[in-house]
Amino acid sequence: MAISLLAAHFIGDWYFQSRDMAKRKSSEVRVLWKHVGIVTVTLAAPVLLLAPDRMWLLVPNALLHAFIDWNLWSGYKASIPE
């Protein structure tokens, strides 16, 4: 199951994320939630198939993912000289 979740995360977080979305997700809330929604839907498939009783874990995962992307990327952008 862990490998399925990791693969789904990579697909949702990198493959389905456009370059524009990656740039804007830490400065535009709408873009951030669109990205988090894509990742969550991508993760839902293996969870639904392998552990449907754990679907509730998608909610804290989405919130944590949003928190990390907003704060981590905002800090990273601030550290790059213009």
N, C-alpha and C positions, 0 to 999 in steps of 0.2 A: 504494500500500500504506500509506503514512504516513497518509493521510486515513482509510482504513478502521480503522487501529489507533487513531487519535485518536478517531474516532466510537465505537468499541467501548469505549474507556477512559471516555469521558464517560457512556455508557450504564451501564456497570458501576459506575462510581465515584459517580455522582450519581443517576441515574434509579432504579437498583435498591437504593440505600442509603436506608433509612428514617431519619427524624429521630432515633429512639431509637438506632439503630445508630451514627449519626454522633456522638452524644453519648457513647456508651459504648465506642467502639473504642479509645480511648486510655487506658482504665482497666481494661478487662476483656479478657484475652487471648483468651478464647473468641469474643467478639464481633469482635475484630480479625481472627482467622483466618477467621471466617465471611465477613466483608467482603472480605478478600483472596481467598478462594476464589471468591466471586461475580465479582469483577473478573477473576480469572484465567480462569475459564470463559468469560466474555464475550469476553475477548481471544483465547481459543483458536480461536474460529470463523474469524475472518479469517486468523489465522496458518495454520491447517490448510488453508484454501482457497487462500491466496496464496503461502505459503512453508512447506510442511510440513517441510522440512529444518531449519527454525529453531524448531521446537516447544520445543526445550531452553531457549530464551531466556525462556520463561514462568516458569521456576523462579527465576532471578536477579531477574526483574521482580517476582515475588510477594514475594520476600524484601526487596527494596528498597522496595516499596510498604508492606509491613508496618513496616519500620524508620521510614520517613517518617511514616506515619500515627500510629504510637505516639509518636514523639518530637516531631513538629511540633505535634500537637494537645495533647499533654501540656504543652508549653511555652506554647502559646496559652492554654490554660485557666488555667495558673498566673499568667499576666500580667493576667488579668481580675480586678478587685477584686470581692469578694463583697458 
